[in-house]
Amino acid sequence: KTTPLQFKGVVYNEMKGQMSDAGYLYYSQVQQSMYPGTAYGYNSGGEPKNITDLTHQELLDFHKSHYHPSNAKFYTYGNFPLENHLMAINNKIKDFTKLIPNKGIKIVKSFDKPRRIVFKGPNDPMNNPEKQTKMSISFLTNDITDVVETFALRLFAYLLLDGHASPMYKALIDTNIGSDFSENTGYDSSTRKVLEDIHRNGFDSKRIEAALHQTELGKKHKIEIIKERIKSEPFFQNLVEKYFLSNLHTLTCIMEPDPRYTDELNREEEDRLSSKTSALNESEKNKIYEQSIELIEKQDAEEDLSVLPSLRVSDISREMKRIPLEHHVLEDCPIQWRTTATNGITYFRMISKIDGLPDELKIYLPLFAQALTSLGTKARSMAEIDDDIRLYTGGINASPFVSTNHS
């Protein structure tokens, strides 16, 4: 009873950790400023300074209204009789009283003019101290219920931002204006120029084919619509005009590093704790103490493990499924083939033995492997190679493999 009170709690500490991360803080601030008055305009995990104002009764009331069958959807799958599922679900929910759920998702009201925000954030120890400022421009685009338009814009973002050959990578990273894209996949002030260039000239047709190849599986019907529209109109140029160049709902967001940010955050927490504890009388302090003891007893109580599903050794087959391995030699190179059901996709792995690597260079092997797929060759730039990788494969990566035996 003599020790000072503290703020404790899993969610509270988790959100404190999240909000101390420069990337998460930036992303969260952009969301809140971009979508005011909607669910996206709030920090979903809760702002630490507000969490400590939440009462137990408010938490119960929120749970009762939101975590309720009237606010839920049930999915079943498999070739089982649906009636059995429905009876099982009904047995679980029949004692609930029906509620009228919230009437739909709030739609953000469009800005009447572009907005700009500047705020302070923590230093990021993982980044160059000279390049700590984060900056992005965000655009409000389409209604996501239009699935074709949504797919088209996702494809547009892929073409614009993804990989060494993308216009934004060339304009921002290759030129060393920025070291990386911001967490909300943003752009610098050169954004406007890049978009105007795409508005005039569009994307390279090979790059469009590569992007479609990457997204083709499972989205064939949307892709066919996009392919037809690309043939009949300057499709991506029209998207740029519609959603970016003439869009008033834009947000310019700048976060400047402040070395005092974390200290001020800790000081705010201390002041908040002090104001709450100083207002407590002895009876209230005793109640907190008793509740703490009760909580510890509940946490330490033995749990009923019989409710958990279990797996026995007898449930596991003693024989693993074996797929025949064929051995061939091509151009003096030994090759192993294994043919199985992969939905028409070939998975390829190659081991390249490294002999005679000096010990002092071995520590750099992971770094070399990581950089390998970001380097060009004497004959071709990385942007050209990157386009081919995306056009003909699902991706290529390299990693060091250490073994006493190659097999």
Secondary structure, DSSP 8 states (H G I E B T S, - for coil): --S------HHHHHHHHHHTSHHHHHHHHHHHHHSTTSGGGS-TT--HHHHTT--HHHHHHHHHHHSSGGG------SSS-HHHHHHHHHHHHTTS-------S-------SS-EEEEEEE---TTS-TTS--EEEEEE----TT-HHHHHHHHHHHHHHHSSTTSHHIIIIITTTS-SS--TT----TTHHHHHHHHHHH---HHHHHHHHHHH-TT-HHHHHHHHHHHHHS-HHHHHHIIIIIT-S-EEEEEEEE-TTHHHHHHHHHHHHHHHHHTT--HHHHHHHHHHHHHHHHHHHS---GGGS----GGGS-SS------EEEEETTEEEEE----STT-----------S--HHHHTTHHHHHHHHTT---SSS-HHHHHHHHHHH-S---------SS--
